[in-house]
Amino acid sequence: MLIASGTFLLWTGNFFYKPLRLIDALFTATSAVCVTGLIVVDTGSFLSPFSQWVVLLLIQMGGLGVMTAFTALPLLRGSKIGIRQRLLFTGGLGLDTPAGAVRLLAKILKMTFAIELFGALLLFGAFLEYFEPARAMYNAVFHSVSAFCNAGFSTFSGSLVAFSETGTIPGTVMALIVLGGLGFIPLSEVVSLPRGRRLSPYCRLVLSVTFTLIIVGSFLLLISEWNGLFRGIPFHLKIWNALFQSITARTAGFNTIPIPAMSTTGLFVLCLLMIIGASPGSTGGGMKTTTFGILALSSITDIRGRKEVVLSGHRLPPQTVRKALTLTFLYVGTILGSAFILSLTEPFDFRGVFFEVVSALGTVGLSTGITGELSDTGKLILILLMFWGRVGIVTFVYGMLETEDKTRISYADTNVPI
């Protein structure tokens, strides 16, 4: 419903400005709602001011989560929310109980708007050096919302490449991306943690995987592009741009360096980061940091010859490990199958096609520059991937594995060589 409404508003809102094809309006609306950032028309120069505000609203709704946004509407009208809405809302955040749903919703909304407001103020001060006040404020609000929601939409044709040598703009955007990608539950826990108490195992896993990926990703990008894209630029800017791309690659989609000019090795590193993605219940997509962390812990457990997967002194139930394995299998299978199909419909080299598929499914928005040149069939494939990546895979896996198995049949064990 939200995508359909957005498509209609974009299609009609741009009619007397620069006519937008229906497929392109649908693509843009889907990309905004699914907080992806892939574009087939330039946001700043092609879309009308009205259409840009529509995109911003869709990003905000999609970033909060459709269930979060629609659960908030009755509260804004002064009405109560029912148990079904509470279950859908808390379930979308990965919680098992609807208890405290209203209090949690209020905290999420307050945190979201407070962080976005603070980010907008910082960006406004930085943009004043380049634009007149009204334009600086508009760009600040747009990029603050887009960054916190991990959307990657920009009003600038080259994303943030023109500001790659500055400090405040990329730095603020990086901070917003990280905060949005942590997830509302860990973020809330960190903010409200009483002094002397330890973080929950879930929160510690999210934080450790997130910052490990940022550091390792930055290092890999640095050595991948040291003698390529980073050749000839000062050392501190090499570090700064590698750090920015490592952070934004895990679902935001902004860039301070030209992605099409990157080496194959650098693009491969970005693909790995895009596949892993952000954390559950966050504004980002991907396979999720917790899934990656659980798989890593499971592998370490097997290597050490232990029977139970342990996280911060707590045993992970086998069902959780199975969810991670199933999600990974479906995710990788979707990437491979979609890349094969897209390579049949499009004339581009497989490297660009594969990168596009990974970016769409991970709701990232980075591109090697072929998105706008895709056929209508190719655009429809990416539309489905963006939707599937945002609401499909995780919902499917959790729904499937939460179903209670009522069969009482047990089978004899057998060994299969691996």
N, C-alpha and C positions, 0 to 999 in steps of 0.2 A: 504493500500500500504506500509506504513512504517513498520507495523508488519510483513507483508509478506517478505519484503526485509531483515528485521532483522532476521527472521527465517532462511532464506536461508544463510545469512552470518554466523550465529552461527552454523548451521548444517554443512556447508562446512569448516568453519574456524577451527572447532574442530575435523575434520575427521581424521587427521593424528596425533592428540595429544591424545585425549580420545574420541572415537566415541560417539556422542550425538544423542539419538533417536529423530526422527522428532517431536514427540509430546512434548518432553522436550525442544527442540529448540523453538517451537511455544509458549510454556508456558513461557519460559524465556524472549523471545522477547516481548510478551504481557505484562508481568510483568514490564519490563523496560519501554516500551512506555507509559503504563498507570501509571507509577511511583508508583508501588505497593511494590515490594520488596519480594514477596513470591518466594521461590526458590525450585526447585526439584533436583538440583545438586548444590554442593558447589561452589560459584563463584570464590573464591581464589585458591582452589586446583584442581577443575575439569575443569574449562574453561581455554583455552589457553590464552596467553597474547593478541593475536589478538582478540579473542572472548570477553575478558574483555573490550577492547577498544570499541568494537561494542556495548556492553551493556552500557558503559558510554555515547556514542554518542546518543543511543536511549533514555537514561534517560534525557539528555539535551534537545533533541527534544520534548520529551513528557512533560517535566517539563515546558518549555516555552509555550507549547500548540502547537499543530500541525499547527493551522492557524497562530499563531505568527511566528513560524519557517519558514513556507513556504511563508508568506507575506514578510519576511525579505530577501528572496533569490533574488527577482528582484532588491531590493535596493543595495544589495552587488554587483550585476552586473552592477549597474549604471542605471537601468531601472526605470520606474515609475510603481506604482501599481494602478490598476483600481478601480472603485467605488465598484464593487462586492467584491473584496478582502478586501477593507476597511470596508465594512459592515460586512463581516464574521469575520474579526479580532476584530472590536470593539464589535460586538455582543457576541463574545466568552468571552469578559471581562465584559459583563453585561451592556454595554453602548447602548443608544438608537440612537446615531447619529455617522456618520463616520467622523465628523469634527475633525480635528487635529489628524487623525490616524497615519500619518507618524511621526509627532513629538512625539506622545505617544509611538509608536513602538521603535523609537530611544532611548527614555528615558528608556523603559523597558529593552532593550538590554544592555544599558550602566549600569543600576542598577544591572542587573543579573550578568554580568561578573565582575563588580567591587566587589560585595559582595562575589562571589565565589572565586575571586583572594585573597581578604583579608582573607577569611576563610581558604584558602589553605596555605597561609603564616603562619597563626597562628598554624595550624595543623602540618605543616612541622617542625616548631621549636619544637613542642611537640614530634613528631614521631622520631626526631633525637636521642632521648634518647634510642630508641629501635631498630632502623634500620640504615643501611648505607644510605648516602645521596640520592642516586638515588631511592632506595626503599621507603625512607621516603617521597620524593617528589611525587612519584606515588600514594602512599596511601593517601597523603594529598589532592591531586587533586581529586582523586576518591571519597573520603568521603565528600569533600566540595561540589562537584556537587551533589552527592547523597543526602546530607542533605538539601541543599537549595531547591532542586527539590522534597523534601519529598518522596524520593524513598525508602530509607532503605536498599539498596544493600550495602554489605560490602565485602571487600577482606579478612576479618578474619572469620574463621569458627564459632566462637561464637559471632559474631557481635562485640559489644564493651564491653563485659563482662570482658575481661582482663584489661580494663582501668577504671573499675568502681570506683576505689579508687583514681584516678587522678583528677585534676581540669580542666586543659586546654582543653583536648580532649573532654570530655562530655560537658563542658561549651560552647565550640565553636560550637559543633554540635547542642546543644540546641538553641543557638542564630540563627544559620542558618535555623533551622527548623521553628522557630517562624517567622522569616522574610519571608521565602518562603510561609508560610501558611497564612499570613495576606492578601495576594492578591496584585497585582501590583498597583491597583488604590489607596487603602488606604496607601500603602507604599510610592507611589509617592507623595500623598497629604501631608503626614507627613514630608517627606524630603524637599519638596518645599514650605511648608506653610509660608507665610509672617508673620513676627512678629506682634502680636496683633490681628490676625484673628483667628476665631474659626474653628475647624474641621467641616466637613459636618456631618449631622445626620448619614449617611451611615457609614462613617469612625468611628464615635464615637461608633456606635453599634458594629462594627467589633472588635474594640479594647476592649470595655467593656466585651463582651461575651468571647473573646479569653483569657483575663487575669483572668476573673472569673473562667473559666473552668480549667485553669492551677492551680490556687490556690485550688479550691474545689477538683479537681482530685487528686492533690498531697496529700491533707489531707485524702481523702477516701482511697487511696492506702497505706498511712502510717498506718492507723488504721487497714486496712485489713491484712497487712503483718507484723504488729508489733511483734506478737508472732509466726510468721511463718517464711517466707523467710528472714525477717530482724532481726530475733532473733540472738543475740550475736555479732552484728556489731555495731560500734560506732554510737552515736546519729546523728552526722553531716553527716555520710554516709547514714543513713536511710533517712534523709531529702533530701540529694542530689540525691539518686537513685529514691525516690518517685517523686521528681520534674522532673527528666529526663523521667521517664516512663509516667508521666502525659502529658508531652509535645509531646513525640514521638508517643503516642498512637493515637493522633488525625489525623494521616495519614502518619507519617514518617516510622515507623517500625523498627528503631534501638532498641537495648535493652542492658542494663548494668546489668540486672539480668536474670537468666534462666526462661523464660516464662513457660515451662512445670512444673516447681516446684512451681508455684504460687497457692494460694488457690482458691477455686471456687469463693469466694467473690471478690478476687483481679481480677480474670479473668472477672467477671461480670462488675466491674468498668471499666476495659479496653474496654469492649464491648460498654458500654455507650459512652465513649469518642470516640471510633472508629466510631460509628453511627453518631455522631454530626459532626465530621471532621473539615476541615479547612474552609476558607472563599471563596466566589465567586471570580473567576478570578485569583485564586492562583495556586500554583503548587500542592496543595493537593486535596483530594477528600472528601467523606462523604456527609452527608445531608446538610452541610454548617452551619456555625455559625449564619448567618443572618436568616436562616430558623428557627433555634432554638430560636433565639432572638425574632423574630416576633410572634412565637407561644406563647412564655412566655408573651410578651406584650399583645397579644390578650386575654390570660387567665386572666391576671391581670385586663384588661379592663372589662371583664365579671364579675369578682368577685366584682369589685367596682361599677357595675351597670351602667357603662358609655356606650355610643353608638359608639364612635369613638376611634380607636387605634391611640395613639399619640406617636411619637418618637421625642424627643428633640424639642418639640414645633411645630412639623409638623405632619399633619394627614396622616396616611398611607391609600392609597386607598384600597377598599374592594378586588380588583383584586389581589393585592399583598398578602393579607392574604389568599385568596383562593389558590394562587400558593403554599404558604407554606404548607397549609393543604393537597393539592393534592400531593405534593412532598413527604411529610411525609407518607401519606397513601401508595403510590407506593413503597417507600423505605422499610418500615416495611413489606409490603406484599411480596416484593421480597426476603427479608431475611427469612421470615417464609416459603415461598414456596420452596426456594432453599435449606434451611436446611432440610426440609422434604424429598426432592428428594435425596440429598446427603446422608442422613442417610439410604436410601434404597440401595444405590449403594456401600456404604463403611461399613466395619466391626467395625468402631471405636465408642466410646461412644458419646452420643449426645452433651455433653459439648464441646468436641474437634471439632466436625463437625460444631456446631453452631458458635464457635469462628472463624473457618476457613472461613465460609461464610461471617461473618461480616467483617473480615479482607480483604477479596477479594473485596467485594462490596465497602468498604470504601477506597480502594486502599492504605491500611496501610502496610501490609507485616508481621505483627506479627503472630506467629504460635505456637501451642502447640507441634509441632514436627512431625505432620502427613503428611505434604504436599508432601514430597518425596515418601511416601508410598501409596498415593492414586492410584486408578485404572485409566486407560486411560479415562474412562467415567467421573470419579471424576475430573480429571485434566481439561477436556473439560468444565465441569460445572464452575469451577473456572475461566477459561479463559474467558468465556462469562460474568461472574460476574465482572471481572476486567474491561473488555471493557465497559459493561453497566454502571458500577459505575463511570468510567472516563468521558465518552462522551454521555451516553444514557439517563439516567433518567432526568437530568436537561434540556437537549436539548429537550426531549420529552415534558416535562411539559411546558416549555416556548413557544415552537412552538405551542402546543395545545391551550394555553390560550391567545396567542397573536392574534389568528385568530379571526377576527371580526365576531360577531354574527349578521347576517343581518335579522333575523326573527323579526317580529313586534308583535308576539303573546305574551300576558301576561296572567298569570293564577291567579286564586283566591288563597289567603293564606289559609294554613291549619296548625294546630298544631299537633305535634307528641311528645308523652311523651319521655323524656330522663332520 
